Amino acid sequence: MPESKPRKRTERRPEAAAAPQYKPNPVWFKPVMFGLMVIGLLWIIVFYITEAQWPIAAAGSWNILIGFGIAIVGFLMTTRWRS
């Protein structure tokens, strides 16, 4: 069996052992993320203030689910946020 020779201190480690390099998010990511959270919240507030006449009167109580759905998409984006 061939003997492996010890590495010198000046030798570099293989690239696989290096720490992963993450790219930062695009510029539009944060405004969209926060915008979706705010729009979802405003959707629900408008629904309650207008007594179910707005934003979509035909949707009725489903407007709450729509508002939460929009906000949840914004919150899910926070899991991908890198600075």
mmCIF file of the N, C-alpha and C atoms, coordinates in Angstrom:
data_MODEL
# 
_entry.id   MODEL 
# 
loop_
_atom_site.group_PDB 
_atom_site.id 
_atom_site.type_symbol 
_atom_site.label_atom_id 
_atom_site.label_alt_id 
_atom_site.label_comp_id 
_atom_site.label_asym_id 
_atom_site.label_entity_id 
_atom_site.label_seq_id 
_atom_site.pdbx_PDB_ins_code 
_atom_site.Cartn_x 
_atom_site.Cartn_y 
_atom_site.Cartn_z 
_atom_site.occupancy 
_atom_site.B_iso_or_equiv 
_atom_site.pdbx_formal_charge 
_atom_site.auth_seq_id 
_atom_site.auth_comp_id 
_atom_site.auth_asym_id 
_atom_site.auth_atom_id 
_atom_site.pdbx_PDB_model_num 
ATOM 1   N N  . MET A 1 1  ? 0.835   -1.187 0.000  1.00 0.00 ? 1  MET A N  1 
ATOM 2   C CA . MET A 1 1  ? 0.000   0.000  0.000  1.00 0.00 ? 1  MET A CA 1 
ATOM 3   C C  . MET A 1 1  ? 0.874   1.242  0.000  1.00 0.00 ? 1  MET A C  1 
ATOM 4   N N  . PRO A 1 2  ? 0.539   2.199  -0.811 1.00 0.00 ? 2  PRO A N  1 
ATOM 5   C CA . PRO A 1 2  ? 1.330   3.431  -0.814 1.00 0.00 ? 2  PRO A CA 1 
ATOM 6   C C  . PRO A 1 2  ? 1.031   4.242  0.437  1.00 0.00 ? 2  PRO A C  1 
ATOM 7   N N  . GLU A 1 3  ? 2.062   4.795  0.972  1.00 0.00 ? 3  GLU A N  1 
ATOM 8   C CA . GLU A 1 3  ? 1.891   5.624  2.154  1.00 0.00 ? 3  GLU A CA 1 
ATOM 9   C C  . GLU A 1 3  ? 1.466   7.024  1.735  1.00 0.00 ? 3  GLU A C  1 
ATOM 10  N N  . SER A 1 4  ? 0.557   7.600  2.496  1.00 0.00 ? 4  SER A N  1 
ATOM 11  C CA . SER A 1 4  ? 0.173   8.976  2.200  1.00 0.00 ? 4  SER A CA 1 
ATOM 12  C C  . SER A 1 4  ? 1.110   9.901  2.947  1.00 0.00 ? 4  SER A C  1 
ATOM 13  N N  . LYS A 1 5  ? 1.590   10.842 2.238  1.00 0.00 ? 5  LYS A N  1 
ATOM 14  C CA . LYS A 1 5  ? 2.527   11.750 2.900  1.00 0.00 ? 5  LYS A CA 1 
ATOM 15  C C  . LYS A 1 5  ? 1.755   12.875 3.576  1.00 0.00 ? 5  LYS A C  1 
ATOM 16  N N  . PRO A 1 6  ? 2.240   13.342 4.685  1.00 0.00 ? 6  PRO A N  1 
ATOM 17  C CA . PRO A 1 6  ? 1.531   14.404 5.409  1.00 0.00 ? 6  PRO A CA 1 
ATOM 18  C C  . PRO A 1 6  ? 1.540   15.704 4.599  1.00 0.00 ? 6  PRO A C  1 
ATOM 19  N N  . ARG A 1 7  ? 0.454   16.446 4.754  1.00 0.00 ? 7  ARG A N  1 
ATOM 20  C CA . ARG A 1 7  ? 0.349   17.723 4.041  1.00 0.00 ? 7  ARG A CA 1 
ATOM 21  C C  . ARG A 1 7  ? 1.210   18.771 4.717  1.00 0.00 ? 7  ARG A C  1 
ATOM 22  N N  . LYS A 1 8  ? 1.719   19.633 3.908  1.00 0.00 ? 8  LYS A N  1 
ATOM 23  C CA . LYS A 1 8  ? 2.467   20.762 4.452  1.00 0.00 ? 8  LYS A CA 1 
ATOM 24  C C  . LYS A 1 8  ? 1.480   21.822 4.897  1.00 0.00 ? 8  LYS A C  1 
ATOM 25  N N  . ARG A 1 9  ? 1.918   22.676 5.755  1.00 0.00 ? 9  ARG A N  1 
ATOM 26  C CA . ARG A 1 9  ? 1.033   23.740 6.247  1.00 0.00 ? 9  ARG A CA 1 
ATOM 27  C C  . ARG A 1 9  ? 0.647   24.721 5.153  1.00 0.00 ? 9  ARG A C  1 
ATOM 28  N N  . THR A 1 10 ? 1.427   24.827 4.149  1.00 0.00 ? 10 THR A N  1 
ATOM 29  C CA . THR A 1 10 ? 1.136   25.783 3.081  1.00 0.00 ? 10 THR A CA 1 
ATOM 30  C C  . THR A 1 10 ? 0.146   25.229 2.070  1.00 0.00 ? 10 THR A C  1 
ATOM 31  N N  . GLU A 1 11 ? -0.117  23.922 2.095  1.00 0.00 ? 11 GLU A N  1 
ATOM 32  C CA . GLU A 1 11 ? -1.065  23.349 1.146  1.00 0.00 ? 11 GLU A CA 1 
ATOM 33  C C  . GLU A 1 11 ? -2.483  23.753 1.530  1.00 0.00 ? 11 GLU A C  1 
ATOM 34  N N  . ARG A 1 12 ? -3.293  23.984 0.516  1.00 0.00 ? 12 ARG A N  1 
ATOM 35  C CA . ARG A 1 12 ? -4.679  24.379 0.751  1.00 0.00 ? 12 ARG A CA 1 
ATOM 36  C C  . ARG A 1 12 ? -5.559  23.153 0.917  1.00 0.00 ? 12 ARG A C  1 
ATOM 37  N N  . ARG A 1 13 ? -6.597  23.306 1.660  1.00 0.00 ? 13 ARG A N  1 
ATOM 38  C CA . ARG A 1 13 ? -7.566  22.235 1.820  1.00 0.00 ? 13 ARG A CA 1 
ATOM 39  C C  . ARG A 1 13 ? -8.390  22.116 0.547  1.00 0.00 ? 13 ARG A C  1 
ATOM 40  N N  . PRO A 1 14 ? -8.964  20.959 0.331  1.00 0.00 ? 14 PRO A N  1 
ATOM 41  C CA . PRO A 1 14 ? -9.845  20.815 -0.835 1.00 0.00 ? 14 PRO A CA 1 
ATOM 42  C C  . PRO A 1 14 ? -11.026 21.780 -0.725 1.00 0.00 ? 14 PRO A C  1 
ATOM 43  N N  . GLU A 1 15 ? -11.534 22.188 -1.864 1.00 0.00 ? 15 GLU A N  1 
ATOM 44  C CA . GLU A 1 15 ? -12.641 23.160 -1.891 1.00 0.00 ? 15 GLU A CA 1 
ATOM 45  C C  . GLU A 1 15 ? -13.898 22.626 -1.216 1.00 0.00 ? 15 GLU A C  1 
ATOM 46  N N  . ALA A 1 16 ? -14.100 21.321 -1.222 1.00 0.00 ? 16 ALA A N  1 
ATOM 47  C CA . ALA A 1 16 ? -15.300 20.750 -0.613 1.00 0.00 ? 16 ALA A CA 1 
ATOM 48  C C  . ALA A 1 16 ? -15.337 21.010 0.890  1.00 0.00 ? 16 ALA A C  1 
ATOM 49  N N  . ALA A 1 17 ? -14.184 21.128 1.511  1.00 0.00 ? 17 ALA A N  1 
ATOM 50  C CA . ALA A 1 17 ? -14.141 21.356 2.951  1.00 0.00 ? 17 ALA A CA 1 
ATOM 51  C C  . ALA A 1 17 ? -14.298 22.829 3.306  1.00 0.00 ? 17 ALA A C  1 
ATOM 52  N N  . ALA A 1 18 ? -14.239 23.693 2.319  1.00 0.00 ? 18 ALA A N  1 
ATOM 53  C CA . ALA A 1 18 ? -14.364 25.125 2.575  1.00 0.00 ? 18 ALA A CA 1 
ATOM 54  C C  . ALA A 1 18 ? -15.797 25.462 2.967  1.00 0.00 ? 18 ALA A C  1 
ATOM 55  N N  . ALA A 1 19 ? -15.948 26.548 3.685  1.00 0.00 ? 19 ALA A N  1 
ATOM 56  C CA . ALA A 1 19 ? -17.282 26.996 4.093  1.00 0.00 ? 19 ALA A CA 1 
ATOM 57  C C  . ALA A 1 19 ? -18.074 27.410 2.857  1.00 0.00 ? 19 ALA A C  1 
ATOM 58  N N  . PRO A 1 20 ? -19.373 27.102 2.830  1.00 0.00 ? 20 PRO A N  1 
ATOM 59  C CA . PRO A 1 20 ? -20.179 27.473 1.662  1.00 0.00 ? 20 PRO A CA 1 
ATOM 60  C C  . PRO A 1 20 ? -20.311 28.996 1.549  1.00 0.00 ? 20 PRO A C  1 
ATOM 61  N N  . GLN A 1 21 ? -20.299 29.470 0.342  1.00 0.00 ? 21 GLN A N  1 
ATOM 62  C CA . GLN A 1 21 ? -20.446 30.902 0.074  1.00 0.00 ? 21 GLN A CA 1 
ATOM 63  C C  . GLN A 1 21 ? -21.869 31.160 -0.411 1.00 0.00 ? 21 GLN A C  1 
ATOM 64  N N  . TYR A 1 22 ? -22.615 31.981 0.336  1.00 0.00 ? 22 TYR A N  1 
ATOM 65  C CA . TYR A 1 22 ? -23.983 32.304 -0.033 1.00 0.00 ? 22 TYR A CA 1 
ATOM 66  C C  . TYR A 1 22 ? -24.023 33.662 -0.710 1.00 0.00 ? 22 TYR A C  1 
ATOM 67  N N  . LYS A 1 23 ? -24.790 33.730 -1.768 1.00 0.00 ? 23 LYS A N  1 
ATOM 68  C CA . LYS A 1 23 ? -24.999 35.012 -2.437 1.00 0.00 ? 23 LYS A CA 1 
ATOM 69  C C  . LYS A 1 23 ? -26.097 35.766 -1.704 1.00 0.00 ? 23 LYS A C  1 
ATOM 70  N N  . PRO A 1 24 ? -25.982 37.058 -1.582 1.00 0.00 ? 24 PRO A N  1 
ATOM 71  C CA . PRO A 1 24 ? -27.078 37.818 -0.955 1.00 0.00 ? 24 PRO A CA 1 
ATOM 72  C C  . PRO A 1 24 ? -28.307 37.830 -1.865 1.00 0.00 ? 24 PRO A C  1 
ATOM 73  N N  . ASN A 1 25 ? -29.457 38.105 -1.254 1.00 0.00 ? 25 ASN A N  1 
ATOM 74  C CA . ASN A 1 25 ? -30.690 38.165 -2.030 1.00 0.00 ? 25 ASN A CA 1 
ATOM 75  C C  . ASN A 1 25 ? -30.677 39.331 -3.000 1.00 0.00 ? 25 ASN A C  1 
ATOM 76  N N  . PRO A 1 26 ? -31.492 39.245 -4.054 1.00 0.00 ? 26 PRO A N  1 
ATOM 77  C CA . PRO A 1 26 ? -31.621 40.391 -4.959 1.00 0.00 ? 26 PRO A CA 1 
ATOM 78  C C  . PRO A 1 26 ? -32.215 41.597 -4.229 1.00 0.00 ? 26 PRO A C  1 
ATOM 79  N N  . VAL A 1 27 ? -32.064 42.745 -4.822 1.00 0.00 ? 27 VAL A N  1 
ATOM 80  C CA . VAL A 1 27 ? -32.516 43.999 -4.206 1.00 0.00 ? 27 VAL A CA 1 
ATOM 81  C C  . VAL A 1 27 ? -34.025 43.996 -3.970 1.00 0.00 ? 27 VAL A C  1 
ATOM 82  N N  . TRP A 1 28 ? -34.786 43.363 -4.834 1.00 0.00 ? 28 TRP A N  1 
ATOM 83  C CA . TRP A 1 28 ? -36.244 43.400 -4.740 1.00 0.00 ? 28 TRP A CA 1 
ATOM 84  C C  . TRP A 1 28 ? -36.782 42.482 -3.648 1.00 0.00 ? 28 TRP A C  1 
ATOM 85  N N  . PHE A 1 29 ? -35.970 41.601 -3.081 1.00 0.00 ? 29 PHE A N  1 
ATOM 86  C CA . PHE A 1 29 ? -36.474 40.572 -2.178 1.00 0.00 ? 29 PHE A CA 1 
ATOM 87  C C  . PHE A 1 29 ? -37.095 41.153 -0.906 1.00 0.00 ? 29 PHE A C  1 
ATOM 88  N N  . LYS A 1 30 ? -36.372 42.034 -0.224 1.00 0.00 ? 30 LYS A N  1 
ATOM 89  C CA . LYS A 1 30 ? -36.887 42.595 1.039  1.00 0.00 ? 30 LYS A CA 1 
ATOM 90  C C  . LYS A 1 30 ? -38.153 43.418 0.842  1.00 0.00 ? 30 LYS A C  1 
ATOM 91  N N  . PRO A 1 31 ? -38.206 44.326 -0.146 1.00 0.00 ? 31 PRO A N  1 
ATOM 92  C CA . PRO A 1 31 ? -39.456 45.073 -0.320 1.00 0.00 ? 31 PRO A CA 1 
ATOM 93  C C  . PRO A 1 31 ? -40.659 44.179 -0.624 1.00 0.00 ? 31 PRO A C  1 
ATOM 94  N N  . VAL A 1 32 ? -40.463 43.136 -1.421 1.00 0.00 ? 32 VAL A N  1 
ATOM 95  C CA . VAL A 1 32 ? -41.577 42.227 -1.725 1.00 0.00 ? 32 VAL A CA 1 
ATOM 96  C C  . VAL A 1 32 ? -41.990 41.460 -0.476 1.00 0.00 ? 32 VAL A C  1 
ATOM 97  N N  . MET A 1 33 ? -41.009 40.993 0.286  1.00 0.00 ? 33 MET A N  1 
ATOM 98  C CA . MET A 1 33 ? -41.287 40.235 1.505  1.00 0.00 ? 33 MET A CA 1 
ATOM 99  C C  . MET A 1 33 ? -42.109 41.072 2.491  1.00 0.00 ? 33 MET A C  1 
ATOM 100 N N  . PHE A 1 34 ? -41.602 42.263 2.811  1.00 0.00 ? 34 PHE A N  1 
ATOM 101 C CA . PHE A 1 34 ? -42.324 43.125 3.755  1.00 0.00 ? 34 PHE A CA 1 
ATOM 102 C C  . PHE A 1 34 ? -43.635 43.627 3.154  1.00 0.00 ? 34 PHE A C  1 
ATOM 103 N N  . GLY A 1 35 ? -43.646 43.872 1.860  1.00 0.00 ? 35 GLY A N  1 
ATOM 104 C CA . GLY A 1 35 ? -44.867 44.325 1.199  1.00 0.00 ? 35 GLY A CA 1 
ATOM 105 C C  . GLY A 1 35 ? -45.988 43.309 1.292  1.00 0.00 ? 35 GLY A C  1 
ATOM 106 N N  . LEU A 1 36 ? -45.663 42.034 1.092  1.00 0.00 ? 36 LEU A N  1 
ATOM 107 C CA . LEU A 1 36 ? -46.693 40.997 1.199  1.00 0.00 ? 36 LEU A CA 1 
ATOM 108 C C  . LEU A 1 36 ? -47.237 40.895 2.622  1.00 0.00 ? 36 LEU A C  1 
ATOM 109 N N  . MET A 1 37 ? -46.368 41.032 3.608  1.00 0.00 ? 37 MET A N  1 
ATOM 110 C CA . MET A 1 37 ? -46.846 40.995 4.991  1.00 0.00 ? 37 MET A CA 1 
ATOM 111 C C  . MET A 1 37 ? -47.792 42.158 5.277  1.00 0.00 ? 37 MET A C  1 
ATOM 112 N N  . VAL A 1 38 ? -47.443 43.330 4.811  1.00 0.00 ? 38 VAL A N  1 
ATOM 113 C CA . VAL A 1 38 ? -48.275 44.522 5.059  1.00 0.00 ? 38 VAL A CA 1 
ATOM 114 C C  . VAL A 1 38 ? -49.574 44.438 4.272  1.00 0.00 ? 38 VAL A C  1 
ATOM 115 N N  . ILE A 1 39 ? -49.514 44.004 3.017  1.00 0.00 ? 39 ILE A N  1 
ATOM 116 C CA . ILE A 1 39 ? -50.729 43.898 2.200  1.00 0.00 ? 39 ILE A CA 1 
ATOM 117 C C  . ILE A 1 39 ? -51.702 42.890 2.816  1.00 0.00 ? 39 ILE A C  1 
ATOM 118 N N  . GLY A 1 40 ? -51.173 41.762 3.290  1.00 0.00 ? 40 GLY A N  1 
ATOM 119 C CA . GLY A 1 40 ? -52.048 40.778 3.946  1.00 0.00 ? 40 GLY A CA 1 
ATOM 120 C C  . GLY A 1 40 ? -52.728 41.356 5.173  1.00 0.00 ? 40 GLY A C  1 
ATOM 121 N N  . LEU A 1 41 ? -51.967 42.081 5.981  1.00 0.00 ? 41 LEU A N  1 
ATOM 122 C CA . LEU A 1 41 ? -52.536 42.708 7.176  1.00 0.00 ? 41 LEU A CA 1 
ATOM 123 C C  . LEU A 1 41 ? -53.589 43.758 6.791  1.00 0.00 ? 41 LEU A C  1 
ATOM 124 N N  . LEU A 1 42 ? -53.260 44.585 5.811  1.00 0.00 ? 42 LEU A N  1 
ATOM 125 C CA . LEU A 1 42 ? -54.220 45.611 5.371  1.00 0.00 ? 42 LEU A CA 1 
ATOM 126 C C  . LEU A 1 42 ? -55.485 44.989 4.788  1.00 0.00 ? 42 LEU A C  1 
ATOM 127 N N  . TRP A 1 43 ? -55.346 43.864 4.084  1.00 0.00 ? 43 TRP A N  1 
ATOM 128 C CA . TRP A 1 43 ? -56.501 43.166 3.515  1.00 0.00 ? 43 TRP A CA 1 
ATOM 129 C C  . TRP A 1 43 ? -57.481 42.795 4.631  1.00 0.00 ? 43 TRP A C  1 
ATOM 130 N N  . ILE A 1 44 ? -56.955 42.248 5.709  1.00 0.00 ? 44 ILE A N  1 
ATOM 131 C CA . ILE A 1 44 ? -57.803 41.827 6.834  1.00 0.00 ? 44 ILE A CA 1 
ATOM 132 C C  . ILE A 1 44 ? -58.403 43.043 7.534  1.00 0.00 ? 44 ILE A C  1 
ATOM 133 N N  . ILE A 1 45 ? -57.618 44.091 7.731  1.00 0.00 ? 45 ILE A N  1 
ATOM 134 C CA . ILE A 1 45 ? -58.123 45.305 8.391  1.00 0.00 ? 45 ILE A CA 1 
ATOM 135 C C  . ILE A 1 45 ? -59.237 45.936 7.575  1.00 0.00 ? 45 ILE A C  1 
ATOM 136 N N  . VAL A 1 46 ? -59.037 46.056 6.266  1.00 0.00 ? 46 VAL A N  1 
ATOM 137 C CA . VAL A 1 46 ? -60.073 46.640 5.397  1.00 0.00 ? 46 VAL A CA 1 
ATOM 138 C C  . VAL A 1 46 ? -61.335 45.790 5.448  1.00 0.00 ? 46 VAL A C  1 
ATOM 139 N N  . PHE A 1 47 ? -61.196 44.478 5.465  1.00 0.00 ? 47 PHE A N  1 
ATOM 140 C CA . PHE A 1 47 ? -62.353 43.585 5.542  1.00 0.00 ? 47 PHE A CA 1 
ATOM 141 C C  . PHE A 1 47 ? -63.175 43.867 6.802  1.00 0.00 ? 47 PHE A C  1 
ATOM 142 N N  . TYR A 1 48 ? -62.502 44.011 7.944  1.00 0.00 ? 48 TYR A N  1 
ATOM 143 C CA . TYR A 1 48 ? -63.225 44.265 9.194  1.00 0.00 ? 48 TYR A CA 1 
ATOM 144 C C  . TYR A 1 48 ? -63.802 45.673 9.258  1.00 0.00 ? 48 TYR A C  1 
ATOM 145 N N  . ILE A 1 49 ? -63.054 46.678 8.807  1.00 0.00 ? 49 ILE A N  1 
ATOM 146 C CA . ILE A 1 49 ? -63.527 48.064 8.890  1.00 0.00 ? 49 ILE A CA 1 
ATOM 147 C C  . ILE A 1 49 ? -64.740 48.295 7.997  1.00 0.00 ? 49 ILE A C  1 
ATOM 148 N N  . THR A 1 50 ? -64.731 47.694 6.801  1.00 0.00 ? 50 THR A N  1 
ATOM 149 C CA . THR A 1 50 ? -65.841 47.918 5.864  1.00 0.00 ? 50 THR A CA 1 
ATOM 150 C C  . THR A 1 50 ? -66.989 46.932 6.072  1.00 0.00 ? 50 THR A C  1 
ATOM 151 N N  . GLU A 1 51 ? -66.919 46.148 7.128  1.00 0.00 ? 51 GLU A N  1 
ATOM 152 C CA . GLU A 1 51 ? -67.962 45.171 7.451  1.00 0.00 ? 51 GLU A CA 1 
ATOM 153 C C  . GLU A 1 51 ? -68.256 44.243 6.274  1.00 0.00 ? 51 GLU A C  1 
ATOM 154 N N  . ALA A 1 52 ? -67.202 43.643 5.738  1.00 0.00 ? 52 ALA A N  1 
ATOM 155 C CA . ALA A 1 52 ? -67.246 42.618 4.684  1.00 0.00 ? 52 ALA A CA 1 
ATOM 156 C C  . ALA A 1 52 ? -67.675 43.143 3.314  1.00 0.00 ? 52 ALA A C  1 
ATOM 157 N N  . GLN A 1 53 ? -67.660 44.462 3.091  1.00 0.00 ? 53 GLN A N  1 
ATOM 158 C CA . GLN A 1 53 ? -68.009 45.008 1.777  1.00 0.00 ? 53 GLN A CA 1 
ATOM 159 C C  . GLN A 1 53 ? -66.788 45.092 0.854  1.00 0.00 ? 53 GLN A C  1 
ATOM 160 N N  . TRP A 1 54 ? -65.627 45.197 1.423  1.00 0.00 ? 54 TRP A N  1 
ATOM 161 C CA . TRP A 1 54 ? -64.379 45.262 0.672  1.00 0.00 ? 54 TRP A CA 1 
ATOM 162 C C  . TRP A 1 54 ? -63.420 44.254 1.248  1.00 0.00 ? 54 TRP A C  1 
ATOM 163 N N  . PRO A 1 55 ? -62.401 43.838 0.680  1.00 0.00 ? 55 PRO A N  1 
ATOM 164 C CA . PRO A 1 55 ? -61.912 44.019 -0.671 1.00 0.00 ? 55 PRO A CA 1 
ATOM 165 C C  . PRO A 1 55 ? -62.717 43.225 -1.700 1.00 0.00 ? 55 PRO A C  1 
ATOM 166 N N  . ILE A 1 56 ? -63.219 42.026 -1.369 1.00 0.00 ? 56 ILE A N  1 
ATOM 167 C CA . ILE A 1 56 ? -64.050 41.262 -2.305 1.00 0.00 ? 56 ILE A CA 1 
ATOM 168 C C  . ILE A 1 56 ? -65.316 40.868 -1.552 1.00 0.00 ? 56 ILE A C  1 
ATOM 169 N N  . ALA A 1 57 ? -66.402 41.557 -1.851 1.00 0.00 ? 57 ALA A N  1 
ATOM 170 C CA . ALA A 1 57 ? -67.652 41.322 -1.118 1.00 0.00 ? 57 ALA A CA 1 
ATOM 171 C C  . ALA A 1 57 ? -68.172 39.903 -1.334 1.00 0.00 ? 57 ALA A C  1 
ATOM 172 N N  . ALA A 1 58 ? -68.017 39.371 -2.534 1.00 0.00 ? 58 ALA A N  1 
ATOM 173 C CA . ALA A 1 58 ? -68.537 38.041 -2.839 1.00 0.00 ? 58 ALA A CA 1 
ATOM 174 C C  . ALA A 1 58 ? -67.781 36.945 -2.095 1.00 0.00 ? 58 ALA A C  1 
ATOM 175 N N  . ALA A 1 59 ? -66.557 37.217 -1.680 1.00 0.00 ? 59 ALA A N  1 
ATOM 176 C CA . ALA A 1 59 ? -65.757 36.200 -0.986 1.00 0.00 ? 59 ALA A CA 1 
ATOM 177 C C  . ALA A 1 59 ? -66.191 36.033 0.464  1.00 0.00 ? 59 ALA A C  1 
ATOM 178 N N  . GLY A 1 60 ? -66.865 37.019 1.012  1.00 0.00 ? 60 GLY A N  1 
ATOM 179 C CA . GLY A 1 60 ? -67.348 36.922 2.388  1.00 0.00 ? 60 GLY A CA 1 
ATOM 180 C C  . GLY A 1 60 ? -66.208 36.706 3.376  1.00 0.00 ? 60 GLY A C  1 
ATOM 181 N N  . SER A 1 61 ? -66.379 35.736 4.253  1.00 0.00 ? 61 SER A N  1 
ATOM 182 C CA . SER A 1 61 ? -65.369 35.464 5.278  1.00 0.00 ? 61 SER A CA 1 
ATOM 183 C C  . SER A 1 61 ? -64.084 34.872 4.715  1.00 0.00 ? 61 SER A C  1 
ATOM 184 N N  . TRP A 1 62 ? -64.108 34.437 3.483  1.00 0.00 ? 62 TRP A N  1 
ATOM 185 C CA . TRP A 1 62 ? -62.884 33.936 2.845  1.00 0.00 ? 62 TRP A CA 1 
ATOM 186 C C  . TRP A 1 62 ? -61.833 35.033 2.707  1.00 0.00 ? 62 TRP A C  1 
ATOM 187 N N  . ASN A 1 63 ? -62.264 36.292 2.819  1.00 0.00 ? 63 ASN A N  1 
ATOM 188 C CA . ASN A 1 63 ? -61.311 37.399 2.771  1.00 0.00 ? 63 ASN A CA 1 
ATOM 189 C C  . ASN A 1 63 ? -60.263 37.292 3.882  1.00 0.00 ? 63 ASN A C  1 
ATOM 190 N N  . ILE A 1 64 ? -60.645 36.750 5.019  1.00 0.00 ? 64 ILE A N  1 
ATOM 191 C CA . ILE A 1 64 ? -59.685 36.574 6.108  1.00 0.00 ? 64 ILE A CA 1 
ATOM 192 C C  . ILE A 1 64 ? -58.611 35.582 5.694  1.00 0.00 ? 64 ILE A C  1 
ATOM 193 N N  . LEU A 1 65 ? -59.033 34.478 5.090  1.00 0.00 ? 65 LEU A N  1 
ATOM 194 C CA . LEU A 1 65 ? -58.077 33.475 4.628  1.00 0.00 ? 65 LEU A CA 1 
ATOM 195 C C  . LEU A 1 65 ? -57.181 34.036 3.523  1.00 0.00 ? 65 LEU A C  1 
ATOM 196 N N  . ILE A 1 66 ? -57.749 34.827 2.643  1.00 0.00 ? 66 ILE A N  1 
ATOM 197 C CA . ILE A 1 66 ? -56.955 35.447 1.577  1.00 0.00 ? 66 ILE A CA 1 
ATOM 198 C C  . ILE A 1 66 ? -55.893 36.366 2.179  1.00 0.00 ? 66 ILE A C  1 
ATOM 199 N N  . GLY A 1 67 ? -56.289 37.196 3.134  1.00 0.00 ? 67 GLY A N  1 
ATOM 200 C CA . GLY A 1 67 ? -55.344 38.098 3.789  1.00 0.00 ? 67 GLY A CA 1 
ATOM 201 C C  . GLY A 1 67 ? -54.240 37.353 4.511  1.00 0.00 ? 67 GLY A C  1 
ATOM 202 N N  . PHE A 1 68 ? -54.616 36.305 5.257  1.00 0.00 ? 68 PHE A N  1 
ATOM 203 C CA . PHE A 1 68 ? -53.606 35.501 5.941  1.00 0.00 ? 68 PHE A CA 1 
ATOM 204 C C  . PHE A 1 68 ? -52.703 34.797 4.931  1.00 0.00 ? 68 PHE A C  1 
ATOM 205 N N  . GLY A 1 69 ? -53.267 34.334 3.846  1.00 0.00 ? 69 GLY A N  1 
ATOM 206 C CA . GLY A 1 69 ? -52.467 33.665 2.818  1.00 0.00 ? 69 GLY A CA 1 
ATOM 207 C C  . GLY A 1 69 ? -51.416 34.582 2.231  1.00 0.00 ? 69 GLY A C  1 
ATOM 208 N N  . ILE A 1 70 ? -51.788 35.815 1.945  1.00 0.00 ? 70 ILE A N  1 
ATOM 209 C CA . ILE A 1 70 ? -50.831 36.788 1.409  1.00 0.00 ? 70 ILE A CA 1 
ATOM 210 C C  . ILE A 1 70 ? -49.730 37.061 2.432  1.00 0.00 ? 70 ILE A C  1 
ATOM 211 N N  . ALA A 1 71 ? -50.121 37.256 3.684  1.00 0.00 ? 71 ALA A N  1 
ATOM 212 C CA . ALA A 1 71 ? -49.131 37.533 4.731  1.00 0.00 ? 71 ALA A CA 1 
ATOM 213 C C  . ALA A 1 71 ? -48.209 36.335 4.974  1.00 0.00 ? 71 ALA A C  1 
ATOM 214 N N  . ILE A 1 72 ? -48.755 35.130 4.917  1.00 0.00 ? 72 ILE A N  1 
ATOM 215 C CA . ILE A 1 72 ? -47.944 33.934 5.150  1.00 0.00 ? 72 ILE A CA 1 
ATOM 216 C C  . ILE A 1 72 ? -46.889 33.770 4.067  1.00 0.00 ? 72 ILE A C  1 
ATOM 217 N N  . VAL A 1 73 ? -47.223 34.111 2.827  1.00 0.00 ? 73 VAL A N  1 
ATOM 218 C CA . VAL A 1 73 ? -46.212 34.059 1.764  1.00 0.00 ? 73 VAL A CA 1 
ATOM 219 C C  . VAL A 1 73 ? -45.053 34.988 2.111  1.00 0.00 ? 73 VAL A C  1 
ATOM 220 N N  . GLY A 1 74 ? -45.354 36.170 2.635  1.00 0.00 ? 74 GLY A N  1 
ATOM 221 C CA . GLY A 1 74 ? -44.297 37.084 3.069  1.00 0.00 ? 74 GLY A CA 1 
ATOM 222 C C  . GLY A 1 74 ? -43.479 36.509 4.202  1.00 0.00 ? 74 GLY A C  1 
ATOM 223 N N  . PHE A 1 75 ? -44.146 35.877 5.171  1.00 0.00 ? 75 PHE A N  1 
ATOM 224 C CA . PHE A 1 75 ? -43.412 35.271 6.282  1.00 0.00 ? 75 PHE A CA 1 
ATOM 225 C C  . PHE A 1 75 ? -42.574 34.087 5.821  1.00 0.00 ? 75 PHE A C  1 
ATOM 226 N N  . LEU A 1 76 ? -43.057 33.317 4.875  1.00 0.00 ? 76 LEU A N  1 
ATOM 227 C CA . LEU A 1 76 ? -42.266 32.204 4.342  1.00 0.00 ? 76 LEU A CA 1 
ATOM 228 C C  . LEU A 1 76 ? -41.021 32.697 3.610  1.00 0.00 ? 76 LEU A C  1 
ATOM 229 N N  . MET A 1 77 ? -41.125 33.873 3.023  1.00 0.00 ? 77 MET A N  1 
ATOM 230 C CA . MET A 1 77 ? -39.951 34.440 2.350  1.00 0.00 ? 77 MET A CA 1 
ATOM 231 C C  . MET A 1 77 ? -38.841 34.754 3.343  1.00 0.00 ? 77 MET A C  1 
ATOM 232 N N  . THR A 1 78 ? -39.187 34.997 4.613  1.00 0.00 ? 78 THR A N  1 
ATOM 233 C CA . THR A 1 78 ? -38.149 35.303 5.595  1.00 0.00 ? 78 THR A CA 1 
ATOM 234 C C  . THR A 1 78 ? -37.204 34.129 5.815  1.00 0.00 ? 78 THR A C  1 
ATOM 235 N N  . THR A 1 79 ? -37.651 32.917 5.529  1.00 0.00 ? 79 THR A N  1 
ATOM 236 C CA . THR A 1 79 ? -36.769 31.756 5.698  1.00 0.00 ? 79 THR A CA 1 
ATOM 237 C C  . THR A 1 79 ? -35.670 31.734 4.646  1.00 0.00 ? 79 THR A C  1 
ATOM 238 N N  . ARG A 1 80 ? -35.832 32.450 3.555  1.00 0.00 ? 80 ARG A N  1 
ATOM 239 C CA . ARG A 1 80 ? -34.835 32.502 2.469  1.00 0.00 ? 80 ARG A CA 1 
ATOM 240 C C  . ARG A 1 80 ? -34.036 33.796 2.484  1.00 0.00 ? 80 ARG A C  1 
ATOM 241 N N  . TRP A 1 81 ? -34.265 34.630 3.490  1.00 0.00 ? 81 TRP A N  1 
ATOM 242 C CA . TRP A 1 81 ? -33.625 35.946 3.545  1.00 0.00 ? 81 TRP A CA 1 
ATOM 243 C C  . TRP A 1 81 ? -32.174 35.803 3.968  1.00 0.00 ? 81 TRP A C  1 
ATOM 244 N N  . ARG A 1 82 ? -31.274 36.290 3.136  1.00 0.00 ? 82 ARG A N  1 
ATOM 245 C CA . ARG A 1 82 ? -29.851 36.345 3.453  1.00 0.00 ? 82 ARG A CA 1 
ATOM 246 C C  . ARG A 1 82 ? -29.393 37.778 3.262  1.00 0.00 ? 82 ARG A C  1 
ATOM 247 N N  . SER A 1 83 ? -28.558 38.254 4.144  1.00 0.00 ? 83 SER A N  1 
ATOM 248 C CA . SER A 1 83 ? -28.105 39.634 4.017  1.00 0.00 ? 83 SER A CA 1 
ATOM 249 C C  . SER A 1 83 ? -26.693 39.701 3.487  1.00 0.00 ? 83 SER A C  1 
# 
